[in-house]
Amino acid sequence: MRILSLVCCLATLSAVAQHPTTPTDSLTTLLDEIAVVAQAKEKIRTDLKMSVSVDEFLASSQQISFIKRGAYAWEPLLNNMSTERSTLTLDGMHIFGACTDKMDPITSYVESNNLADVVIQSGQEGGMHGATIAGSIDLKRKNTAFSPYAQWRGSYQSGFEFNNNQWYNLGNLSFSSNKWVTDASIAYRSAENYKDGNREEVLHSQFKKFNSSLGIAHKTSALSSLRVDAIFDVAKDVGYPALPMDLWLSRALITSLSYKQLFENQMLKIWDTKVYFNAIEHYMDDTTRPENLVHMDMPGWSTTYGLLSKANFKKGIYSSELQLNAYTNRSIAEMRMYPQDREKQSMFAYTWPWVTTTYSGVSMNNSIALSDNSQLHLGGGLGINYNKAKYIEFNWIFHPGAAQEKTRVLPSLHASYEVDIQRFTLAVGGGYGHRAPSVSEAYGYYIYNSYDRYDYIGNPDLPNEVSREINASVSYKGDGYGLQAKANYFHIKDYIIGRILSLGSPMNYQSVGVKGYTALDYATLFNFSLSGHYTVLDDLHWKGSLTYARGQDDEKGNLPFIRPLSYQTSLHYTYRDFDVQTTVRGDGKQRDYSPEYGESQTAAYAIWDAAVTYTFYVKGVKAVFQVGAENLLDEYYTTYADWGNIPRMGRNVFTSLTFNF
């Protein structure tokens, strides 16, 4: 599909809207915040590492884990649930990957230097962005504030990682004035194969990535602004050691146009509306795998048009957000197998048979301050999901007479109560929500899963998944220390998962059989986390966390990809211009694994990381230099979430130098 070449000329007409800020009583402050998104955060980074990928940053959250198929484009799991059950957005925009093997989550199409923050909401609290079960992950892009006088700001970061010889260069430049703002970023990463803890090279783990973004905002009046923005991302020669094929090219164009209006002395405080367009093309093949007996190409395309409009209200003790989401997406994926004898005819199939998904929904979140130390939150939404498969005959092979079109109603509700009692903060809540089957679950045709070595078939007649959840948290803040515990429990009716089919034979020569997506009676999932911090000395701080999860199907069997007991503990010491950080992290033995779904038991492991950061100035320009090492002891290990039990990276020494001007 050549749609990207047709729409590149529209990039300058596209834009991104900024995240709505909380209105204040100060008109001047409101004007300054028209284009502000998490302005206090200059960059995405972790406590240990100054320059990280988006995946590495998300992995530092207790709520997110990852399925890894290589060193690039990890699949985020929110609350130990796959991406089908969560909503991933960029500034509220819906973007859908073009790969049937999930080799391109939307996190792979942005870079850390064009993001300001990531907002993670658990369960139905994340329903403002659409129907969900696990919650939402919303990536927030950088937006410079308007300023009363013209000024330029920028940064440049370069670094090297020794294990896989990865070079990276990240640059940012912004201009702001009373009427205009311009934000630009550029990033390039290039990495070779990495080595595991036995110093063995992990083949097909290389990648190259280029990312750029440009945004222009104009203050159209004292209380309104217009912003255009575009991101272009391209990845080449990306290897996936856990899969039988690699990526030779992936391209994405992400654009939007937004208008924001602020209101003075009214209950309506902010109205923010955007239209957006994004197009993704993704080309997989196995030309670098000569060991494969049958060569295959698997290109895919995803195109999305959308509208997002939201309004913020506040009056007295009551505040509310009302949001309208609407989008249409077309997903196409092909598979072509070439016989060893090229004189024979190749085999072709649509693995996504031109599926159009149209969604429109309205959602609302209300907050009521019951007292100075307690709040009540109530919200919900209603969405309509429409699917149409152009080539439904592929699905008729396994599901004769399945409707070419399907319309689903997706309601949701949630409520929570929060109270402060002296140094304690207590919260309890619950939620109810539906989600529609994904394109693969409903219409996928012979999608090969190299994890359990089955070809997967979708079912257009699957029911909605229905989730009921409860959650609770308690935290305590003392003088120089704090402790927080969180837990949630999901009961998911008609849980969608693959089960072996008694009919059909595998298409891929590596497959051992065929599985069809089916709905279990129910599944349950429990997540628990405990975190704390302690100030040992004025310049010495400790942080630690512990997480546990358990997932079971309706027969008390274990669900796949549920993280075992995991932990992290770190010390941070500051001395003059030096910062020293050391961390130990690991997982316990995976006791509750699932052979039925292709899992094998993984052993416990513990990894030691450390880094030193030095801050200095060069002719008035702030510079930060960092050197550190991940997996200092060169441990050989694999985790529950490593596809095919590929080993993780061994000792990796990294360096980074940043200039801010």
C-alpha positions as CSV (number, residue, x, y, z in Angstrom):
1,M,0.0,0.0,0.0
2,R,1.4,3.3,-1.0
3,I,-0.8,5.6,1.0
4,L,2.1,7.2,2.9
5,S,3.6,8.6,-0.3
6,L,0.2,10.1,-1.1
7,V,-0.3,11.8,2.2
8,C,3.1,13.1,3.1
9,C,2.2,16.4,1.4
10,L,-0.6,16.8,3.9
11,A,1.8,16.7,6.9
12,T,2.0,20.5,7.2
13,L,-1.8,20.6,7.4
14,S,-1.9,18.2,10.4
15,A,-1.4,18.8,14.1
16,V,-1.5,17.5,17.6
17,A,-3.6,19.0,20.4
18,Q,-2.1,19.6,23.7
19,H,-3.3,17.9,26.9
20,P,-5.8,20.0,28.7
21,T,-4.4,21.7,31.8
22,T,-6.2,22.3,35.0
23,P,-7.8,25.7,34.9
24,T,-6.8,28.2,37.5
25,D,-8.2,31.6,38.7
26,S,-5.4,33.4,37.1
27,L,-6.1,34.5,33.5
28,T,-2.3,35.1,32.8
29,T,-1.5,31.6,34.0
30,L,-4.3,30.2,31.8
31,L,-2.8,31.9,28.8
32,D,0.6,30.6,29.5
33,E,-0.7,27.1,29.8
34,I,-2.5,27.0,26.5
35,A,0.3,24.9,25.0
36,V,1.7,23.2,28.1
37,V,1.9,19.5,28.5
38,A,3.6,18.3,31.7
39,Q,6.0,21.3,31.4
40,A,7.8,20.3,34.6
41,K,9.2,17.2,33.0
42,E,12.0,18.0,30.6
43,K,12.5,14.5,29.4
44,I,11.5,10.9,29.7
45,R,14.0,9.0,31.8
46,T,14.3,6.4,34.6
47,D,15.9,6.8,38.0
48,L,19.0,4.9,36.8
49,K,19.4,5.7,33.1
50,M,19.4,9.2,31.5
51,S,18.8,8.1,27.9
52,V,16.1,5.5,27.5
53,S,13.8,4.2,24.9
54,V,10.0,4.6,25.4
55,D,9.9,0.9,26.2
56,E,12.6,1.2,28.9
57,F,10.7,4.1,30.5
58,L,7.4,2.3,30.6
59,A,9.1,-0.8,32.0
60,S,10.0,1.3,35.1
61,S,6.3,1.4,36.0
62,Q,4.9,-1.2,38.4
63,Q,1.8,-1.6,36.3
64,I,3.5,-2.4,33.0
65,S,5.4,-5.4,31.9
66,F,6.5,-6.3,28.4
67,I,6.5,-9.3,26.0
68,K,9.9,-9.2,24.2
69,R,10.5,-10.7,20.8
70,G,13.9,-9.0,20.5
71,A,15.6,-5.7,21.4
72,Y,13.1,-3.5,19.6
73,A,9.3,-2.7,19.9
74,W,8.3,-4.6,23.0
75,E,4.6,-5.3,23.6
76,P,3.3,-3.5,26.7
77,L,1.1,-5.4,29.2
78,L,-1.0,-3.3,31.5
79,N,-2.2,-5.1,34.6
80,N,-0.7,-8.3,33.1
81,M,-3.1,-8.1,30.1
82,S,-2.2,-8.1,26.4
83,T,-2.6,-5.0,24.3
84,E,-6.1,-6.1,23.0
85,R,-7.4,-5.4,26.5
86,S,-5.8,-2.0,26.9
87,T,-6.1,1.3,25.1
88,L,-2.8,2.8,23.8
89,T,-3.1,6.4,22.6
90,L,-0.8,9.3,21.7
91,D,-2.3,12.6,23.0
92,G,-5.6,10.7,23.0
93,M,-5.3,9.7,19.3
94,H,-6.0,6.1,18.4
95,I,-3.2,4.5,16.4
96,F,-3.3,0.9,15.4
97,G,-0.2,-1.2,14.4
98,A,0.0,-2.9,11.0
99,C,1.6,-6.2,12.1
100,T,-0.4,-9.3,12.8
101,D,2.5,-10.5,15.1
102,K,2.4,-7.4,17.3
103,M,5.8,-6.3,16.2
104,D,4.8,-2.6,16.1
105,P,2.9,-1.3,19.1
106,I,2.4,2.4,18.9
107,T,5.1,2.9,21.4
108,S,7.6,2.0,18.6
109,Y,6.5,5.0,16.5
110,V,7.5,7.7,19.0
111,E,10.8,8.6,20.7
112,S,11.6,9.6,24.2
113,N,12.8,13.0,23.2
114,N,9.4,14.0,21.7
115,L,7.4,12.9,24.8
116,A,6.8,14.8,28.0
117,D,4.9,12.3,30.1
118,V,3.0,9.0,30.1
119,V,-0.4,8.8,31.8
120,I,-1.3,5.3,33.0
121,Q,-4.8,4.7,34.2
122,S,-5.9,1.3,35.5
123,G,-9.1,-0.5,34.6
124,Q,-12.2,1.5,33.8
125,E,-10.6,4.7,35.0
126,G,-8.9,4.6,31.6
127,G,-12.2,4.4,29.8
128,M,-12.1,8.1,28.7
129,H,-10.1,7.0,25.7
130,G,-12.5,4.2,24.6
131,A,-13.6,0.7,25.6
132,T,-11.0,-1.1,27.7
133,I,-10.6,-3.8,30.2
134,A,-7.0,-3.4,31.5
135,G,-6.9,0.4,31.4
136,S,-5.2,3.0,29.2
137,I,-1.7,4.3,28.4
138,D,-1.7,7.8,26.9
139,L,1.6,9.1,25.6
140,K,1.9,12.9,26.0
141,R,4.0,14.8,23.6
142,K,6.1,17.9,24.4
143,N,4.4,21.2,23.9
144,T,6.3,24.4,24.7
145,A,4.4,27.2,26.4
146,F,3.8,30.6,24.8
147,S,6.1,33.2,26.4
148,P,5.8,37.0,26.6
149,Y,9.1,37.4,24.6
150,A,10.8,35.4,21.9
151,Q,13.1,32.7,23.1
152,W,14.9,29.6,21.8
153,R,15.6,26.4,23.8
154,G,17.1,23.1,22.8
155,S,19.0,20.0,23.8
156,Y,21.3,17.5,22.2
157,Q,22.1,14.0,23.5
158,S,24.4,11.4,22.2
159,G,25.5,8.1,23.6
160,F,26.8,4.6,23.1
161,E,25.9,1.2,24.5
162,F,28.7,-1.3,24.3
163,N,26.9,-4.6,24.4
164,N,25.2,-4.2,21.0
165,N,27.2,-1.3,19.7
166,Q,24.2,1.0,19.8
167,W,24.7,4.6,18.8
168,Y,22.0,7.1,19.4
169,N,21.6,10.8,18.8
170,L,18.6,12.8,20.0
171,G,18.0,16.5,19.3
172,N,15.3,19.0,20.3
173,L,14.7,22.6,19.4
174,S,11.9,24.9,20.4
175,F,10.9,28.5,19.8
176,S,8.3,30.4,21.7
177,S,6.9,33.9,21.6
178,N,3.6,35.7,22.6
179,K,1.9,34.4,19.4
180,W,3.9,31.5,18.1
181,V,5.4,28.3,19.3
182,T,7.5,25.8,17.3
183,D,8.7,22.4,18.5
184,A,11.0,20.1,16.6
185,S,12.8,16.9,17.4
186,I,14.9,14.3,15.6
187,A,16.3,11.0,16.8
188,Y,18.4,8.2,15.3
189,R,19.3,4.8,16.8
190,S,21.4,2.1,15.3
191,A,22.2,-1.2,17.0
192,E,23.9,-4.5,16.1
193,N,23.1,-7.9,17.6
194,Y,23.4,-8.0,21.4
195,K,25.2,-10.6,23.5
196,D,23.6,-12.6,26.3
197,G,25.1,-13.4,29.7
198,N,27.3,-16.2,28.2
199,R,28.7,-13.7,25.8
200,E,27.0,-15.5,22.9
201,E,25.6,-13.3,20.1
202,V,21.8,-13.3,19.9
203,L,21.3,-13.4,16.1
204,H,18.7,-11.2,14.4
205,S,18.5,-8.6,17.3
206,Q,19.8,-5.6,15.4
207,F,17.7,-2.5,14.4
208,K,17.9,1.0,12.9
209,K,15.3,3.7,13.7
210,F,14.8,7.3,12.6
211,N,12.2,9.6,14.1
212,S,11.3,13.2,13.6
213,S,8.5,15.6,14.7
214,L,7.5,19.1,14.0
215,G,4.7,21.2,15.6
216,I,3.6,24.7,15.2
217,A,1.1,26.5,17.5
218,H,-0.5,29.9,17.1
219,K,-2.4,31.9,19.7
220,T,-5.5,32.9,17.7
221,S,-6.9,35.1,20.5
222,A,-6.3,35.9,24.2
223,L,-8.0,32.6,25.1
224,S,-7.6,30.3,22.1
225,S,-4.9,28.6,20.2
226,L,-4.5,26.4,17.1
227,R,-1.8,23.8,16.7
228,V,-0.6,21.6,13.8
229,D,1.8,18.8,14.3
230,A,3.3,15.7,12.6
231,I,5.5,12.8,13.4
232,F,7.4,10.7,10.9
233,D,9.0,7.4,12.0
234,V,10.9,4.8,9.9
235,A,12.6,1.6,11.1
236,K,14.8,-0.6,8.9
237,D,16.6,-3.9,9.2
238,V,14.9,-4.8,12.5
239,G,15.6,-8.3,13.7
240,Y,13.4,-10.4,15.9
241,P,15.3,-13.4,17.3
242,A,12.2,-15.0,18.8
243,L,10.3,-15.0,15.4
244,P,10.8,-16.8,12.1
245,M,11.0,-13.5,10.2
246,D,12.3,-10.0,10.5
247,L,11.2,-6.5,9.5
248,W,12.9,-4.9,6.5
249,L,10.8,-1.6,6.6
250,S,8.3,0.1,8.8
251,R,7.0,3.6,8.3
252,A,4.5,5.8,10.1
253,L,3.0,9.2,9.6
254,I,1.1,10.6,12.6
255,T,-0.7,14.0,12.2
256,S,-3.4,16.0,13.7
257,L,-4.9,19.5,13.9
258,S,-6.3,20.9,17.1
259,Y,-8.1,23.9,18.4
260,K,-8.3,24.9,22.1
261,Q,-10.6,27.5,23.6
262,L,-10.4,28.7,27.3
263,F,-13.4,30.3,29.0
264,E,-13.3,33.0,31.7
265,N,-15.9,33.1,34.6
266,Q,-17.9,30.2,33.3
267,M,-18.6,26.7,34.4
268,L,-17.1,25.5,31.1
269,K,-13.4,26.0,31.5
270,I,-11.7,24.4,28.4
271,W,-12.9,23.0,25.1
272,D,-10.3,21.1,23.2
273,T,-11.0,19.5,19.8
274,K,-8.7,17.8,17.3
275,V,-9.0,15.9,14.0
276,Y,-6.2,13.4,13.2
277,F,-4.9,11.1,10.6
278,N,-2.2,8.4,10.8
279,A,-1.0,5.8,8.3
280,I,1.4,2.9,9.0
281,E,3.0,0.4,6.7
282,H,4.9,-2.6,7.9
283,Y,6.8,-5.2,5.8
284,M,7.9,-8.5,7.2
285,D,9.9,-11.1,5.4
286,D,12.3,-14.0,6.0
287,T,14.9,-13.3,3.4
288,T,17.6,-13.1,6.1
289,R,16.6,-16.6,7.4
290,P,18.0,-19.1,4.8
291,E,17.2,-21.9,7.2
292,N,13.5,-21.5,6.5
293,L,12.3,-24.1,4.0
294,V,9.4,-22.0,2.7
295,H,10.0,-18.3,2.3
296,M,7.2,-15.9,3.1
297,D,6.3,-12.2,2.9
298,M,3.8,-10.6,5.3
299,P,3.1,-6.9,4.6
300,G,0.5,-4.9,6.5
301,W,-1.1,-1.5,6.4
302,S,-3.2,0.4,9.0
303,T,-4.9,3.8,8.3
304,T,-6.9,5.7,10.9
305,Y,-9.0,8.9,10.7
306,G,-10.3,10.3,14.0
307,L,-12.0,13.1,16.0
308,L,-11.4,13.8,19.6
309,S,-13.4,16.6,21.4
310,K,-13.3,17.2,25.2
311,A,-14.6,19.8,27.6
312,N,-13.7,20.5,31.2
313,F,-16.2,21.9,33.6
314,K,-15.8,23.2,37.2
315,K,-18.2,24.9,39.6
316,G,-17.7,24.9,43.4
317,I,-17.0,21.4,44.7
318,Y,-17.9,19.8,41.3
319,S,-15.6,19.2,38.3
320,S,-16.1,17.1,35.2
321,E,-14.6,16.1,31.9
322,L,-16.8,15.1,28.9
323,Q,-15.1,13.5,26.0
324,L,-16.2,12.4,22.5
325,N,-14.1,9.8,20.6
326,A,-14.7,8.8,17.0
327,Y,-12.4,7.1,14.5
328,T,-12.4,4.7,11.6
329,N,-9.5,2.3,11.0
330,R,-8.8,0.1,8.0
331,S,-6.4,-2.9,8.7
332,I,-5.0,-5.0,5.9
333,A,-2.4,-7.8,6.1
334,E,-1.3,-10.2,3.5
335,M,0.7,-13.5,3.5
336,R,2.4,-14.9,0.4
337,M,4.4,-18.2,0.6
338,Y,7.0,-19.0,-2.1
339,P,7.7,-22.7,-2.8
340,Q,11.3,-23.9,-3.2
341,D,10.5,-24.6,-6.8
342,R,9.8,-21.0,-8.0
343,E,8.2,-22.4,-11.1
344,K,5.3,-23.5,-8.9
345,Q,2.5,-21.1,-8.0
346,S,2.9,-19.1,-4.8
347,M,0.2,-19.2,-2.1
348,F,-1.6,-16.0,-1.1
349,A,-4.0,-15.1,1.7
350,Y,-5.3,-12.1,3.6
351,T,-4.5,-12.6,7.2
352,W,-6.5,-9.4,7.9
353,P,-9.1,-9.4,5.2
354,W,-9.5,-5.6,4.7
355,V,-11.2,-5.0,8.1
356,T,-12.8,-1.6,8.7
357,T,-13.5,-0.7,12.3
358,T,-15.6,2.4,13.1
359,Y,-16.0,3.5,16.7
360,S,-17.8,6.4,18.3
361,G,-18.3,6.9,22.0
362,V,-18.9,9.4,24.7
363,S,-17.5,9.2,28.2
364,M,-17.7,11.3,31.3
365,N,-15.7,11.6,34.5
366,N,-17.1,13.5,37.5
367,S,-15.4,14.5,40.7
368,I,-17.1,15.8,43.8
369,A,-15.1,17.2,46.8
370,L,-17.2,15.9,49.7
371,S,-14.8,17.7,52.2
372,D,-11.3,19.1,52.4
373,N,-9.9,15.6,52.7
374,S,-12.3,13.3,50.7
375,Q,-13.4,13.0,47.1
376,L,-15.9,10.9,45.2
377,H,-15.3,10.0,41.5
378,L,-18.1,8.8,39.2
379,G,-17.9,8.1,35.5
380,G,-18.8,6.0,32.6
381,G,-19.3,5.8,28.9
382,L,-21.1,4.3,25.9
383,G,-19.5,3.3,22.7
384,I,-20.7,1.8,19.4
385,N,-18.2,-0.5,17.6
386,Y,-18.8,-1.4,13.9
387,N,-16.7,-3.9,11.9
388,K,-16.8,-4.9,8.3
389,A,-14.6,-7.4,6.5
390,K,-14.3,-6.8,2.8
391,Y,-13.2,-10.4,2.1
392,I,-15.3,-12.3,4.7
393,E,-15.0,-15.5,2.6
394,F,-11.8,-16.2,4.4
395,N,-13.7,-16.4,7.7
396,W,-16.5,-18.5,6.2
397,I,-14.0,-21.4,5.8
398,F,-14.2,-21.9,9.6
399,H,-17.3,-20.0,10.4
400,P,-19.9,-20.5,7.6
401,G,-22.4,-17.8,7.3
402,A,-20.6,-15.3,9.6
403,A,-22.0,-11.8,9.0
404,Q,-19.8,-9.5,7.0
405,E,-20.8,-6.6,9.3
406,K,-21.0,-6.5,13.1
407,T,-22.2,-3.8,15.4
408,R,-21.5,-3.9,19.2
409,V,-22.6,-1.8,22.1
410,L,-19.8,-1.1,24.7
411,P,-21.0,0.4,28.0
412,S,-18.8,1.2,31.0
413,L,-19.1,2.5,34.5
414,H,-16.7,3.2,37.3
415,A,-16.7,4.8,40.8
416,S,-14.1,5.4,43.5
417,Y,-13.8,7.1,46.9
418,E,-10.7,8.7,48.3
419,V,-10.1,10.0,51.8
420,D,-7.1,11.4,53.7
421,I,-6.9,10.5,57.4
422,Q,-4.0,12.2,59.0
423,R,-1.0,10.7,57.3
424,F,-3.0,7.9,55.6
425,T,-4.6,8.1,52.2
426,L,-7.2,5.4,51.5
427,A,-9.0,4.7,48.2
428,V,-11.5,2.1,47.0
429,G,-13.2,1.7,43.7
430,G,-14.9,-0.5,41.2
431,G,-15.7,-0.7,37.5
432,Y,-17.7,-2.5,34.8
433,G,-17.0,-2.5,31.1
434,H,-17.1,-4.2,27.7
435,R,-14.6,-4.6,24.9
436,A,-15.0,-5.8,21.4
437,P,-12.7,-8.5,20.0
438,S,-9.7,-7.2,18.2
439,V,-9.2,-7.5,14.4
440,S,-7.0,-10.6,14.9
441,E,-9.4,-12.2,17.4
442,A,-12.4,-11.7,15.1
443,Y,-11.1,-11.8,11.6
444,G,-7.5,-13.2,11.7
445,Y,-6.8,-15.9,9.2
446,Y,-3.9,-18.3,9.8
447,I,-1.8,-15.9,11.9
448,Y,1.2,-18.0,13.0
449,N,2.2,-17.8,16.7
450,S,5.8,-18.9,17.1
451,Y,5.4,-19.0,20.9
452,D,3.2,-22.1,20.9
453,R,3.7,-22.9,17.2
454,Y,0.0,-22.8,16.2
455,D,-1.8,-21.0,13.4
456,Y,-4.6,-18.8,14.8
457,I,-8.1,-18.3,13.3
458,G,-10.4,-15.5,14.3
459,N,-14.1,-15.8,15.0
460,P,-16.4,-12.9,13.9
461,D,-19.2,-14.2,16.2
462,L,-17.2,-13.9,19.5
463,P,-19.2,-12.1,22.3
464,N,-17.9,-9.0,24.0
465,E,-15.6,-9.4,26.9
466,V,-17.2,-8.1,30.1
467,S,-15.1,-7.0,33.0
468,R,-16.0,-6.4,36.6
469,E,-13.3,-5.1,38.8
470,I,-12.6,-3.9,42.3
471,N,-9.5,-1.9,43.4
472,A,-8.1,-0.5,46.6
473,S,-5.0,1.4,47.8
474,V,-3.6,2.7,51.1
475,S,-0.5,4.9,51.5
476,Y,1.3,6.4,54.5
477,K,3.6,9.4,54.5
478,G,5.9,9.9,57.4
479,D,8.9,12.2,58.0
480,G,11.4,11.1,55.4
481,Y,9.7,7.9,54.5
482,G,6.5,6.5,52.8
483,L,4.8,3.3,52.0
484,Q,2.0,2.4,49.5
485,A,0.1,-0.8,48.8
486,K,-2.2,-1.2,45.7
487,A,-4.4,-4.1,44.6
488,N,-7.0,-4.9,42.0
489,Y,-9.1,-7.9,41.0
490,F,-10.7,-8.5,37.6
491,H,-13.5,-11.0,36.8
492,I,-13.7,-11.2,33.0
493,K,-16.7,-12.9,31.4
494,D,-16.3,-14.4,28.0
495,Y,-12.5,-14.1,28.2
496,I,-11.0,-14.5,24.7
497,I,-8.1,-16.9,24.2
498,G,-6.9,-19.4,21.6
499,R,-8.0,-23.1,21.9
500,I,-7.1,-26.1,19.6
501,L,-9.5,-26.6,16.8
502,S,-10.5,-30.1,15.7
503,L,-10.8,-29.1,12.1
504,G,-8.4,-27.5,9.7
505,S,-4.7,-28.2,9.1
506,P,-1.8,-25.8,9.6
507,M,-0.7,-23.6,6.7
508,N,2.8,-22.8,8.1
509,Y,5.2,-25.7,7.8
510,Q,6.5,-24.8,11.3
511,S,3.0,-25.1,12.9
512,V,1.9,-28.1,14.9
513,G,-1.8,-27.3,14.6
514,V,-4.6,-24.8,14.4
515,K,-6.1,-22.8,17.2
516,G,-9.3,-20.7,17.1
517,Y,-10.1,-17.7,19.2
518,T,-12.8,-18.7,21.6
519,A,-14.5,-17.3,24.7
520,L,-14.0,-19.0,28.0
521,D,-16.8,-18.7,30.6
522,Y,-14.6,-16.4,32.6
523,A,-11.1,-15.6,33.8
524,T,-9.8,-13.9,36.9
525,L,-6.8,-11.7,37.4
526,F,-5.3,-10.3,40.7
527,N,-2.5,-7.7,40.9
528,F,-0.8,-6.5,44.0
529,S,2.1,-4.0,44.5
530,L,3.9,-2.7,47.5
531,S,6.3,0.3,47.2
532,G,8.2,2.4,49.7
533,H,10.9,5.1,50.0
534,Y,13.2,6.2,52.9
535,T,15.6,9.1,53.4
536,V,18.6,7.5,55.0
537,L,20.6,10.7,55.0
538,D,20.0,14.1,53.4
539,D,21.9,12.9,50.3
540,L,21.2,9.2,50.5
541,H,17.7,7.8,49.5
542,W,16.3,4.3,49.2
543,K,13.4,3.1,47.1
544,G,11.9,-0.3,46.7
545,S,9.0,-2.2,45.3
546,L,7.4,-5.6,45.2
547,T,4.7,-6.9,42.8
548,Y,2.7,-10.1,42.6
549,A,0.0,-11.2,40.1
550,R,-2.1,-14.3,39.5
551,G,-4.3,-15.1,36.6
552,Q,-6.6,-18.2,36.1
553,D,-9.1,-19.4,33.6
554,D,-12.5,-20.9,34.3
555,E,-11.0,-24.3,35.1
556,K,-8.4,-22.9,37.5
557,G,-5.7,-23.2,34.9
558,N,-3.0,-20.6,34.8
559,L,-3.3,-17.8,32.2
560,P,-0.1,-17.1,30.1
561,F,2.2,-14.1,30.6
562,I,1.4,-13.4,34.2
563,R,4.4,-12.0,35.9
564,P,5.8,-14.0,38.9
565,L,6.8,-12.3,42.2
566,S,9.1,-9.4,41.2
567,Y,11.1,-6.9,43.2
568,Q,13.4,-3.8,42.8
569,T,15.5,-2.0,45.4
570,S,17.7,1.0,44.8
571,L,20.0,3.5,46.5
572,H,20.6,7.0,45.2
573,Y,23.5,9.1,46.6
574,T,24.2,12.8,45.7
575,Y,27.6,14.4,46.3
576,R,28.1,17.9,44.9
577,D,27.8,17.6,41.1
578,F,27.8,13.8,41.2
579,D,24.8,11.4,41.4
580,V,25.3,7.7,42.1
581,Q,22.6,5.2,41.6
582,T,22.6,1.4,42.2
583,T,19.7,-1.0,41.7
584,V,19.0,-4.7,42.2
585,R,16.0,-6.0,40.4
586,G,14.6,-9.5,39.6
587,D,11.8,-12.0,39.4
588,G,11.2,-15.1,41.5
589,K,10.8,-18.5,40.0
590,Q,7.8,-18.8,37.7
591,R,5.6,-21.3,39.6
592,D,2.2,-20.6,38.0
593,Y,3.1,-21.0,34.3
594,S,0.8,-22.4,31.6
595,P,2.0,-25.3,29.4
596,E,-1.4,-25.4,27.8
597,Y,-0.8,-22.0,26.3
598,G,2.8,-22.7,25.3
599,E,4.7,-21.5,28.5
600,S,7.6,-23.2,30.1
601,Q,8.9,-22.5,33.6
602,T,11.6,-19.8,34.0
603,A,14.1,-19.7,36.8
604,A,14.5,-16.9,39.3
605,Y,17.1,-14.2,38.6
606,A,18.6,-11.1,40.1
607,I,20.2,-8.3,38.1
608,W,22.5,-5.5,39.5
609,D,22.7,-2.2,37.7
610,A,24.7,1.0,38.5
611,A,25.3,4.5,37.1
612,V,27.2,7.7,37.9
613,T,26.1,11.1,36.6
614,Y,28.1,14.3,36.5
615,T,26.7,17.7,35.9
616,F,28.9,20.6,34.7
617,Y,28.8,23.8,32.6
618,V,30.6,24.7,29.4
619,K,30.4,28.5,28.7
620,G,27.1,28.7,30.5
621,V,25.6,25.7,28.8
622,K,24.5,22.9,31.1
623,A,26.0,19.5,30.3
624,V,25.3,16.1,31.9
625,F,27.6,13.1,31.5
626,Q,26.6,9.6,32.6
627,V,28.4,6.2,32.6
628,G,26.8,3.1,33.9
629,A,26.2,-0.6,33.4
630,E,23.2,-2.8,33.3
631,N,23.5,-6.5,34.4
632,L,26.9,-5.8,36.0
633,L,27.5,-9.5,36.9
634,D,26.8,-10.6,33.3
635,E,23.9,-12.9,34.4
636,Y,22.5,-15.3,31.8
637,Y,18.7,-15.2,32.2
638,T,15.4,-15.3,30.5
639,T,12.0,-14.2,31.8
640,Y,8.4,-15.4,31.6
641,A,7.8,-12.7,29.0
642,D,10.6,-13.4,26.6
643,W,9.0,-14.9,23.5
644,G,10.5,-18.4,22.9
645,N,12.7,-18.0,26.0
646,I,15.2,-15.8,24.1
647,P,18.0,-14.7,26.6
648,R,18.1,-11.2,27.8
649,M,21.1,-8.9,27.3
650,G,24.3,-9.6,29.2
651,R,26.5,-6.9,30.7
652,N,25.9,-3.6,29.0
653,V,28.1,-0.6,29.7
654,F,26.4,2.7,28.5
655,T,27.5,6.3,28.2
656,S,25.6,9.5,27.5
657,L,26.3,13.2,27.1
658,T,23.6,15.8,27.1
659,F,23.7,19.5,26.4
660,N,20.8,21.8,27.3
661,F,20.7,25.3,26.0
